[in-house]
Amino acid sequence: GFVWDASDECGNKRNDDNWMQMFEELMEYKDKHGDCLVPSKYDSNSKLGSWVHTQRRENKKKRNGKNSQMTDERIYKLEEIGFVW
């Protein structure tokens, strides 16, 4: 059968479960606040604020042709919920 390999170009495994958990927390934030503009120093969930900052940084690296953990699928998911780069 088909074996799905979530390795990036360097052979490192991406932590997709962790990413999806944080994405779900972002969706909960959006439900509560009406947007995805999580402050980087968000007191209620500092991990989420840091994660959002990381998504922006990784997307910028990808756009600049550098190694990045950002994938087209992740970009699509974030943009679908109104994420602001």
C-alpha positions in Angstrom: 0.0 0.0 0.0 0.9 3.7 -0.1 3.0 5.0 2.8 2.6 8.7 3.5 5.9 10.4 4.3 5.6 13.8 6.0 9.4 14.4 5.8 10.6 17.8 4.6 13.4 18.2 2.2 16.0 17.8 4.9 14.4 14.5 6.1 13.0 16.0 9.4 9.6 14.9 10.4 7.1 17.7 10.8 5.0 17.6 13.8 1.6 17.7 12.1 -0.4 16.6 15.1 1.0 19.5 17.1 0.4 21.9 14.2 -3.2 20.7 14.0 -3.7 21.1 17.7 -2.5 24.7 17.5 -4.6 25.3 14.4 -7.7 24.2 16.4 -6.7 26.6 19.2 -6.5 29.3 16.6 -10.0 28.5 15.4 -11.3 28.7 19.0 -9.6 32.1 19.3 -11.3 33.2 16.1 -14.7 32.0 17.4 -14.2 34.1 20.5 -12.6 37.2 19.1 -13.8 37.3 15.5 -10.4 37.3 13.9 -7.0 35.5 13.8 -5.0 38.4 15.1 -3.5 36.8 18.1 -1.1 39.1 20.0 2.4 37.6 20.2 2.2 38.2 24.0 -1.3 36.8 24.4 -1.7 36.3 28.2 -4.6 33.8 27.9 -2.5 31.4 25.7 1.1 32.5 25.2 1.8 29.4 23.2 -0.8 30.3 20.7 0.6 33.9 20.3 4.1 32.4 19.7 2.7 29.8 17.2 1.0 32.5 15.2 4.2 34.5 15.0 6.0 31.4 13.9 3.5 30.7 11.1 4.1 34.2 9.7 7.9 33.8 9.9 7.8 30.3 8.3 5.5 31.6 5.5 7.9 34.5 4.8 10.9 32.0 4.6 8.9 29.9 2.2 8.0 32.9 0.0 11.7 33.8 -0.1 12.7 30.4 -1.2 14.3 29.4 2.1 13.8 26.1 4.0 10.6 26.3 5.8 8.2 24.2 7.8 5.3 25.9 6.0 3.5 23.8 3.4 0.9 24.8 0.8 -1.7 22.8 2.7 -1.0 24.8 5.9 -1.2 28.0 4.0 -4.5 27.0 2.5 -5.9 26.0 5.9 -4.8 29.3 7.5 -6.1 31.4 4.7 -9.5 29.5 4.7 -10.1 30.8 8.3 -9.0 34.4 7.5 -5.4 34.3 8.8 -3.6 37.6 8.1 0.0 37.2 7.1 
